[in-house]
Every structure is written in structure tokens, then in C-alpha cells.
Amino acid sequence: MCGIVGYIGWQKAQDVVMNGLEKLEYRGYDSSGIATIFNGQLKLSKYKGRLSVLSKHLEEDPHQGHVGIGHTRWATHGQPSDVNSHPHINESNSVAVIHNGIIENYRELKKELIDEGYIFKSQTDTEVVVHMIDKYLKTSVDILSAVNMAVSRLRGAYALGIISKADPDKIIAVRKESPLIVGIGDGENFFASDIPAILEYTREIYYVDNDETAVISKDDIIFYDKDKNIIKKDKFTITWDMDAATKGGYPHFMLKEINEQPKAVADTILRRIDENNNLILDDIRIDDTQIQNINDIYIVACGTAYNAGLIGKYVIENIANIRVRVDIASEFRYNKQFINDKTLVILVSQSGETADTLAAQKLAKAKGCRILSITNVVGSSVARNSDDVFYTLAGPEIAVASTKAYTTMLAAFYMIGIELAKLKREISINEYHKIVELLKKLPQKVEETLKTEEKCIEIAEKIKNAKSAFYIGRGLDDSVGKEGALKLKEISYIYTESFAAGELKHGTIALIEENTPVIAVLTQDKLLEKTISNIQEVKARGAYTIIITDKDSNDIANYADDIVVVPKVYDLFSSILAVIPAQFIAYHTSIKKGNDVDKPRNLAKSVTVE
Ligand code: AGP
């Protein structure tokens, strides 16, 4: 997904902007560019391809300016190409614009501008912004007024960065729906779409909210609200450091993040338990009466967060006895919703900036639902617009393939489920304390599960040439399989599907041939025999069968070609361990195939377009 960075101050803008863009590479992109102003001239360099392509050109023809903006583009309108790359400039080469998001009404604006004589060079939606600013500059007193006029014409999502020869000592940054932060320096200031881009220079930041504009000069930052009034904003201090956002000795972010799970799960769980085994969920302020008022719960999310929601549903339904529905965020708006002020909507999003999830949030709010979000990013859009926020404390997740965010989301659901069960009096206080005691042991069990890596490397070797693969399981294990399948396909590019084990025989079993890998997740005691029968069905048809289980391997040795054993925990918590071998299998298969594990093809870390 696109990344943006801007700089104004005493350093060379090219150095800071390029450094920032490198830190955003993990978001996924297909082209990049930079624009600076120096001695009254606006200079532009932009190219299709990796940042190294842009760097090479900058070595030959460097930028000297101390004010600049830069962009990594992930194509939405128009193919990846030099001309479609950002920044975009106006015809007189006096204004440059970078943009994250999508301008929904760009076609009508483009037509209007073409009718007025503007010539478009690119196929992007963004180019309308720069021409619109140019148009209003002709009648405005300054660049800020022109930007305001132009922005008032836009519909959609945008984080914009604008520089202009008319006012070379300022950068203007505007936000609607796309993430934007402003970093505070000494004799220099920054803006970016994401914190790692500027963390090397400052920890003091402002989160820009929807419809706000920042006018950034080297010694000053002024914020305006949507009515153009100057506003005062609170600063945030970033507590995590660059080390947490870099590989720290591991060959890939994904492997680092898999190995960080014991700590991430411990951070998420342990500080929320007091010495008497009570959960301290002080961010969730739903009281006793409100809980009794809740008829049902909707969990809404995308991708891995959705898969975590499937586990959340099982946990909450089984322990708290509340009906839960899980919806894919991009479908939520278009489905028939049975939501009202008696519905609790739980939004799950690692980044807190996923466009589909934000759109679902808007709708749920409009319908009067109480919104509880589970997110990993403090101050993110999802968090700021929720009634209650449960922060997973996984630290920055950089690899596109989500790992520690998923396990900490499960930890969040376990805690929410247990607390709801207590509040709804579905479990006695005694049971409550016993389950919390079991929860406290989970980080240690996650640590022990990391020992499964060796076995997973062997399995990766055996499946690396497979054309397709399958995960099967029942109940919670089926949901773990969904996440295992997503991991394997997104980074190994092996077509992988996950099925409820009993459903295979209704069609999918036709796809099983000699050596097709079938990975069965087997942790639920009550479903053990049934799933074992389904494993036998695929084994009889030549499948290479692997079982991920917490059972004694001697008891099931005859049922599979390979077995990965994870520690035994309380049945309801088993998924947080069973998923770890699935992560390792995906990671090592991808490595063995020579893929770019952290930046898989066609994918972006944070999907900020609908
Ligand atoms: C999973 O590995 C992916 N990175 C993707 O499915 C991701 O979980 C999804 O895009 C949702 O992101 P979010 O949690 O930041 O909202």
C-alpha cells in the first residue's frame, strides 16, 4: 500500500525522505518518487520499480532542497509506470502532490478540468488534485486557500502532501480516511503515513484526524479543522524503538515476529491480570447493565483479523453463551445487518487503518451499535472511533503475513470471552479464577511451541513443490486451518484451501491425488475421532497427511505421515498454539521456494483502499 513521507528543515530533504520511504517498503509498492524545492525551482524524480531504481537515479542527479515529499505507490488507478508514479505536478511545474487513498469522484473532476483546458499525463485519480489546486491558485491569496478549495471538491479517502513554489517554506498535509501523522523535530518537522518512516528522527508526533489540515514549516506546525479554524492537538510519544521495527538479527521480519509471540502474548495478557486472578480490562467500560442489554455480537474484520474473529465467535459463544456472527468487513455494508443499539460490534484490525473495516465502523456507529475494537496501533482510526478499545500489545508488525497480531488477537478474545461470561454469570467466580489461572500460563506454552520449528522445516521441504494443499479440522481447529491456509497461500503461492473436515467428502475430496499435502489440526477432544476418520479418507486417496495436535503422538502415529505436537492447554485456548506450526510451515516453504517472504507479490501490509 502507498507510503508517504514529507520533510522540511536543516537536513537535505532527499536523505530524510528516501530513508523514510525505505522504512515503509514493507507496506508493498510498485513505484516511487520524490519532489523537492531548491532555489525557487521544483525538482521531480519518479520511477516504476523498487526504491533502488529511484536511488540510482538520485545518485546521478541528486536533489539539493531542504523541503521535499516522497511516495511509494501501490497501483489502484492506472498501471505501475513512471508517469503514474507520485508526486504529480501541474503543467507550470510549480505544485507537487503525493496522495494515499482513492479520489472517488475523480472522473467528474477530470472531465471538468479537461473542459477547462487541463492536460492529464497519467491515468491516476491523484492527478486531478494537483490540477484542482492549480485552478484555485489562480484566484486564491495563498497555497493554503487553494488547497482548501481543491480539497472541498474531493470525495473519497486521502492523505495528501503538497509543496508549492508559491510558498516554498511550507508543506501542507491533509487527511481524510487515510492515515497521516506529523512528527515534531528541532528546526525540522516531518509527516508520514506511518510511524517507522520518521522514528529515526523523532518520537513526538501528532495524529492528524479526518478533515484536518497541517501547515508544516521548519519551526512550526499549525493545524486547522474542517471549518478552517486553528486547533490545538495533543502530542503522542512513541515508546517503541527502531529496533522493534527492524529485523534484530533475524533474516526476515516474519520469522522475528513469529519468535516474538511469547513476549507479545505475555504483554497482552499478563498486565491485564491482577494478583487475585481478576482480569483488568479497564479500556472496556461496558458495565453490568449494558452487558445484560446486549442481545448479540457482530465481529467484523478482514483477512487474518477475520480468522481471529472466527475463533472469537467460538470462544464467546461457548463460554459466555452470547450469539455471535462474524462478517467480512468488505461484505458487511452490503449484507443484511440485524444490528441496533442492543448489538455489540467488535472490530478487529491490526493496523486500525483498513478501509473496509473503517467503512463497517461508520455504518455500525450510524445504527447506534456499541463499538469495541481490538487493534494493535494506538491512536489508529479504528481505535479513535470506538467506544471501547482493547489494544493488543504485539509491538509493530512489519511482515505482510500477520503472525503475532493474530495470536494477540486470540488472547484478546479469550479475555473478552471470559469477562463477558463472568458479567453474564455464565461461569461461577471460582471457574472464572481457574480459567484466568490457565490463561496466565499461555505465554510459557507459546514459548514451548516455538520448538516445533525443526519439524516444520522438514515438512516444508516435502510440500514445497506441491501445486495445492489443504487444511482440515473441526470447530476451533477448522478456524485455525483457515489462518494456516491463508499463511501458506499468501507467502508460498501454493493454492491452499481450508475445509471443515466433514465437508471434504461433499466435493473437495475429488482434488486429493498422490502426495497432495493435507494438514489436519487436531486439538478438540470431543471431535478427535471424527477428524481422524476424515484424515483416513484422504490418506486412503494418496494424500501426504500431517497432523498438528496437542495429543500424545503415540496415540495417533498411525494416522498421519508426519505429526507436529504442540503443548496441551485448556481446550478453548488450543488455537493460539496450533497456529504456530502453521506459521512456521508457511514461512519455511516460502523460503525454500525463494520467495520474498516479507513482501509477497501483489500484497500490502495495510489495505487502505476499499
Ligand atoms: C494476513 O497475513 C494479511 N496481512 C491480511 O489478511 C490482514 O490481516 C488484513 O488485511 C487485515 O489487516 P488489519 O488487521 O490491519 O485490518
Residues whose N, C-alpha, C, O or C-beta is under 5 A from the ligand:
A	BS01	AGP	C302 G303 T304 A305 V348 S349 Q350 S351 G352 T354 V400 A401 S402 A604 K605 V607
